Structures are given as C-alpha cells and as structure tokens.
C-alpha cells in the first residue's frame, strides 16, 4: 500500500500516510503475536525461559539491524537522487528481506521434519 500510494500520489499528505502506516502497523500486530507463539511452541517446556529470551533478543537485534540497513540505504539514495527513488529502493530491499526470511523458514521447517 505504501509503494502504491507513493507511486500514485505526487505529494501524499500526513493523513494519507498515517492511514497507510496504521494499516501496516495493524497487520504487523496481527502477525507478530502468532509468530512468537509458533516459534516458542517448538521449544521444550524445560527450556521455555531460555527460548523466550533468545527469541526476544534475536528479534530486537534483527529489528535494529534491519532499520539501520534500510535507513542507511534510503538516506544514501535520497542524498544522491530523489526521495521517491529512495523510498522505492527501501521498499524493494524490505520485500527482498521478507522473501529471504520466508525461504529460510521453509528451509528450516524441511530440515527439522
């Protein structure tokens, strides 16, 4: 939705961007809780505390690294060219990272089966 909004609207207003990002945030909220449950359901009960700690730490580090990398790419391209190109490049990088995560999870599921 964000890429479509940026492609169709020359200068989107704050209200339109807030609406698009609210939908994105709502969707992320719907995904993260079941994902945490699915990941932690594979941990043995005796290791539940360690598993939850590792999951939380890994999630926080991955979020920080992802924001740093995508932000660095965005601002480097924005400084060299246009903000619109920077946005589309950052969104493409985000989509690529989602695809890589999906492939890794599929591979991990097959390896443990």
C-alpha positions in Angstrom: 0.0 0.0 0.0 2.8 2.4 0.8 4.5 1.8 -2.6 1.2 2.2 -4.4 0.4 5.4 -2.5 3.9 6.8 -3.3 3.5 5.8 -7.0 0.1 7.3 -7.5 0.1 10.4 -5.3 2.8 13.0 -6.1 2.9 14.5 -2.6 0.9 12.5 -0.1 -0.3 14.3 2.9 0.3 13.3 6.5 -3.2 12.0 7.0 -2.9 9.6 4.0 0.5 8.4 5.1 -0.8 7.9 8.6 -3.7 5.8 7.3 -1.4 3.6 5.2 1.1 3.2 8.0 -1.7 2.4 10.5 -2.9 -0.4 8.3 0.8 -1.7 8.1 1.1 -1.5 11.9 -2.2 -3.3 12.5 -1.1 -6.0 10.1 2.3 -6.4 11.9 0.5 -6.6 15.2 -1.7 -9.4 13.8 1.4 -11.3 12.6 3.9 -10.9 15.5 1.9 -12.5 18.3 1.0 -15.7 16.4 4.6 -15.8 15.1 6.0 -15.7 18.6 3.7 -18.4 19.7 4.6 -20.6 16.8 8.3 -20.2 17.4 8.1 -20.8 21.1 5.8 -23.8 20.7 8.7 -25.7 19.3 10.8 -25.2 22.5 10.8 -27.9 25.2 9.0 -26.7 28.4 12.2 -27.1 30.4 13.9 -24.6 28.1 11.0 -22.2 27.8 12.7 -19.3 29.6 15.9 -19.6 27.6 14.0 -20.0 24.3 11.9 -16.9 25.0 15.0 -14.9 25.9 16.8 -16.0 22.8 13.7 -15.2 20.7 13.3 -11.8 22.2 17.0 -10.9 21.9 17.2 -12.2 18.3 14.0 -10.2 17.4 15.3 -7.0 18.9 18.8 -7.3 17.2 17.2 -8.2 13.8 14.8 -5.2 14.1 17.6 -2.8 14.9 19.9 -4.1 12.1 17.0 -4.0 9.6 16.1 -0.5 10.4 19.8 0.6 10.3 20.5 -1.1 6.9 17.3 0.0 5.2 17.6 3.5 6.7 21.2 3.8 5.5 20.2 2.8 2.0 17.3 5.1 2.0 19.3 8.2 3.1 22.2 7.4 0.8 20.0 7.2 -2.2 18.0 10.2 -1.1 21.2 12.3 -0.8 22.3 11.2 -4.3 18.9 11.5 -6.0 15.3 11.7 -5.2 13.3 10.8 -2.2 10.8 8.8 -4.3 13.6 6.6 -5.7 15.0 6.1 -2.2 11.5 5.0 -0.9 11.0 2.5 -3.7 14.6 1.1 -3.2 14.0 0.8 0.6 10.7 -0.9 -0.1 12.3 -3.3 -2.5 15.0 -4.1 0.0 12.3 -4.7 2.6 10.4 -7.1 0.2 13.7 -8.9 -0.5 14.4 -9.4 3.2 10.9 -10.7 3.7 11.4 -13.2 0.8 14.7 -14.3 2.3 13.1 -14.9 5.7 10.3 -16.9 4.1 12.8 -19.0 2.2 14.9 -19.6 5.3 11.9 -20.6 7.4 10.8 -23.0 4.7 14.3 -24.5 4.6 14.4 -24.8 8.4 11.0 -26.4 8.5 12.1 -29.0 5.9 15.4 -29.7 7.8 13.6 -30.4 11.1 10.9 -32.6 9.5 
